[in-house]
């Protein structure tokens, strides 16, 4: 091979290498597409106040399908989960839901609320309009799926005073 041929080959190769190096940033942008960020999970909190005679509960439900009861993770069927968040979106703003009142027993009456996107519903114990009734049905389905309910409180027994002992004189 002649000297001239070698010079031409080196020039072509150097030019090709230069073009490749110049094209790398463009190639990097087109070949590595950023993964779309997943939407942050939304949460809804179901709270039952309990009563004088029963314990309440607090369930946190995530839009990703998880739920927690008193900080312990629980699984929730996705169909139940999706229906809750669909009904919550339809019922917004929660603060405008009409409250339906009923008789609450002084000893056994509980109240059930749901908080979502910073808004708290009125008491859903008695349902209400179709949107509130749908949320109440969702809460009932969730508590059933998680085996949650109002459990009786343990009775508080007064301390037993020791019986006086007769004097032994």
C-alpha positions in Angstrom: 0.0 0.0 0.0 1.3 3.4 -0.9 1.9 6.2 1.5 -0.7 8.3 -0.2 -3.3 5.5 0.3 -2.4 5.2 4.0 -2.9 9.0 4.5 -6.3 8.9 2.8 -7.4 5.9 4.9 -6.2 7.6 8.1 -8.0 10.8 7.1 -11.3 9.0 6.4 -11.1 7.0 9.6 -10.3 10.1 11.7 -13.2 12.0 10.0 -15.5 9.0 10.7 -14.4 8.8 14.3 -15.0 12.5 14.7 -18.5 12.3 13.2 -19.3 9.4 15.5 -18.0 11.3 18.6 -20.0 14.3 17.5 -23.1 12.2 17.0 -23.0 10.5 20.4 -25.0 13.0 22.4 -27.7 12.9 19.7 -27.7 9.1 19.7 -27.9 9.1 23.5 -31.0 11.3 23.5 -32.8 9.1 20.9 -31.9 5.7 22.2 -32.4 6.2 26.0 -35.9 7.4 26.6 -36.7 8.3 30.2 -39.2 6.1 31.8 -42.4 7.9 32.6 -42.8 8.6 36.3 -45.6 6.7 37.9 -48.4 8.8 39.4 -48.0 9.1 43.1 -50.3 6.9 45.1 -53.3 8.6 46.5 -54.7 7.6 49.9 -58.0 7.6 51.6 -58.5 7.2 55.3 -61.6 5.5 56.7 -62.2 6.3 60.3 -64.8 4.8 62.6 -65.1 6.6 66.0 -66.2 3.6 68.0 -68.5 4.2 70.9 -68.7 3.9 74.7 -68.9 0.2 74.4 -67.0 -0.6 71.1 -63.5 0.2 69.7 -63.2 2.3 66.6 -60.8 1.7 63.7 -58.7 3.6 61.2 -58.0 2.1 57.8 -55.7 3.8 55.3 -56.3 2.7 51.7 -53.8 3.3 48.9 -54.8 3.7 45.3 -52.1 1.1 44.4 -54.2 -1.6 46.2 -52.7 -1.8 49.6 -54.4 -1.0 52.9 -53.3 -0.7 56.5 -55.2 -1.1 59.7 -53.5 0.4 62.7 -50.2 0.5 60.8 -50.3 -3.2 59.8 -50.3 -3.7 56.0 -53.2 -5.7 54.5 -54.1 -6.7 51.0 -57.3 -5.4 49.4 -58.9 -6.8 46.3 -58.2 -4.4 43.4 -61.9 -4.4 42.3 -62.9 -3.0 45.7 -60.0 -0.6 45.7 -60.7 0.8 42.2 -64.4 1.2 43.0 -63.6 3.2 46.1 -61.3 5.7 44.3 -63.8 5.9 41.4 -66.6 6.7 43.8 -64.4 9.2 45.7 -63.6 11.1 42.5 -67.3 11.2 41.7 -68.3 12.4 45.1 -65.9 15.3 45.3 -66.0 17.7 47.0 -66.7 15.4 50.0 -67.5 18.4 52.2 -70.6 19.1 50.0 -72.1 15.6 50.5 -75.4 15.9 52.2 -75.4 14.4 55.7 -78.1 11.9 56.5 -78.9 11.8 60.1 -80.3 8.9 62.1 -80.6 7.8 65.7 -77.3 7.0 67.4 -77.4 5.1 70.6 -75.5 6.8 73.4 -73.7 3.5 74.2 -73.4 1.8 70.8 -73.6 4.6 68.3 -70.6 5.0 66.0 -69.7 7.5 63.3 -67.9 6.7 60.1 -66.0 9.3 58.0 -63.7 9.1 55.0 -60.9 11.6 54.3 -59.6 12.1 50.8 -57.5 14.9 49.3 -57.7 16.9 52.4 -61.5 16.7 52.6 -63.5 14.9 55.2 -67.0 13.5 54.5 -69.9 13.9 56.8 -70.9 10.9 58.9 -71.6 8.1 56.4 -73.2 5.7 58.9 -76.6 6.2 57.4 -75.6 6.7 53.8 -77.4 9.7 52.2 -77.6 10.7 48.5 -76.5 8.1 45.9 -72.8 9.3 46.1 -72.7 9.0 49.9 -74.5 5.6 49.7 -71.9 4.4 47.2 -69.1 5.4 49.6 -70.9 3.7 52.5 -71.1 0.5 50.4 -67.4 0.8 49.5 -66.5 1.2 53.2 -68.7 -1.9 54.1 -66.9 -3.9 51.3 -63.5 -2.8 52.6 -64.3 -3.6 56.3 -65.7 -7.0 55.2 -62.6 -7.8 53.0 -60.3 -6.8 55.9 -62.4 -8.5 58.6 -62.7 -5.3 60.5 -65.6 -4.3 62.7 -66.4 -2.6 66.0 -65.2 -4.9 68.7 -66.5 -4.7 72.3 -64.3 -2.8 74.7 -63.0 -4.8 77.6 -64.9 -3.9 80.7 -62.9 -1.9 83.2 -63.2 -3.5 86.5 -62.6 -1.5 89.6 -59.8 -2.7 91.8 -60.8 -5.1 94.4 -60.0 -3.8 97.9 -58.7 -6.4 100.2 -61.1 -7.5 102.8 -60.3 -6.2 106.3 -58.7 -8.9 108.5 -60.0 -9.3 112.0 -57.6 -8.3 114.7 -55.9 -11.2 116.4 -55.4 -9.9 119.9 
